[in-house]
């Protein structure tokens, strides 16, 4: 790199960083109302560090379908998604370090939810066509 890292990296988007700004993420979410939440969660300019596993598990925990349009998701749900993105990222790191990550998956690469036994659906969603795992009866579609 030719420039100092602080000049090229926005630490306020790093969900695990001390400088993380959830209000900034929420503001950016509101600006992308016509986008699918599955795509927006993978946008590293908003949620740096969130990948496909975290996206799927966060949306499951928050009860939001991955094809939901950001602008149609209630404010309380958007706040929950922002908060859970950070919380799950820390859980992810802890579980990965302990070699127990996959034991905690509730929907990602699952056929059935371990707790409820409900069928998990898999579908390529959004412009990114990344795999999304969800339970239709649990995760509401906001369109």
N, C-alpha and C positions, 0 to 999 in steps of 0.2 A: 504494500500500500504506500502511496505517495503522501497521503494526508494522515494526520492523527485520527485515531478511531473515533474520538469524541466529535470530530467534525463531520464524519460520514454516517455515524450510527445514531439513531434516535433512541436513547435509553428509556424514554418515557413510554415506548411501545413494548418493551421487554417485560412480559407478564411475570417473570420471576425476579426482575431487577428491583433494587431499592428505589429507583426513580419512576417506577410504573405509575402511570396516571390513568386510573379507571375512568375518570370523567372525560379525558381526552378520547379514550376508546369509545365511550358511549356517544360522544358528540359525533365522531366519525361514523358510527353505526347509523345514526339518524340521517346523515348525509347520503347514505347508500340505500335508501328505502326501496328501490326497485330491484335490488340484488337478493339472491338467495342467501340465507344465513350460512349455509354450508360453505359457500365460496368466501364470504366475508370473514369467517373465522380462520380461514387459511391465509388471509391476506397478512403477510409479514410486516406490512407498513402500519398495521393496526394492532395485531396480536402476534408480535414477534415471539417465536418459540412454540406456538400452537401448531401441531401437526394433525394428521388425519385421525390418529387414535384419540387424541384429546378432543378434537372436534366432535367425534361420534359420542364419546362418553359424556361430555358436557351437555350436548343437546338432549341426550337421554335423561340425565339427571335433572335438567330444567323442563322436561316435558314438551320440547319443541321439535317439530318435524324438520328435517334438514332442507326441505324444499320451500320452507316458509319464506315469504318476502319480508325483509327486515322492517319495512315501513308498516306492515300489518301486525307485527308482533307487539303486544302490549308493553308499555314502558317497564312495568315490574318484571316482566320476563327478560327484557333486554338487560336490565340491571343484574338480574340473576345470572345471565349468560356471561356477562363481563366478570362478575365476582367468581363464578365457578371456573372460568378459564384459568384464573390464577391459582385457585385452590387445587384444582385437579392437576395442574402442572407440577405443583410441589409434591402431591401424592405420587404422581407418575415417576418423578425422580427418585423418591424414597423407595418405591416398589422396585424400580429398575435396579437400583444399587443393591437391593436385597434379593435379586434374581427371582422376584415373585410377581412381576408386572402382569403377565397374562392371567394369573389367578384372579385378578381384580376386574377383568373386563366383564361388563354387564351386557353390552351389545356388540362391541367390536369383534368381528370374526366369530360370532356365536350363532348357533342355529336356534337356540332357545335361551331365554333369560334364565339364569341360574336360580333366582329367587322365586319368580312367578311361574316359570315354565312356558311363558308366552312365546310365540313364534317371532323370531327376529327376521326382518326383511333386509335384503341387500339390494342396493340400486346405485348405479352411477348417476350422481346428481350434479347440477350446476354446470357452469361453463367449463369448470376444471375437469369434469367427468371423473371425479374421485369417488371411490367406494364409500357409500354411506350405509350405515347399519342403524335400524330403528324399529320400534314397535308401534304400529299404527294406532293401536288402542290406547297407548300411553302418551305418545307424542303428537300434539295437536298441530295440524297444518293451518298456518295463517296465510291466506291469499287474498 
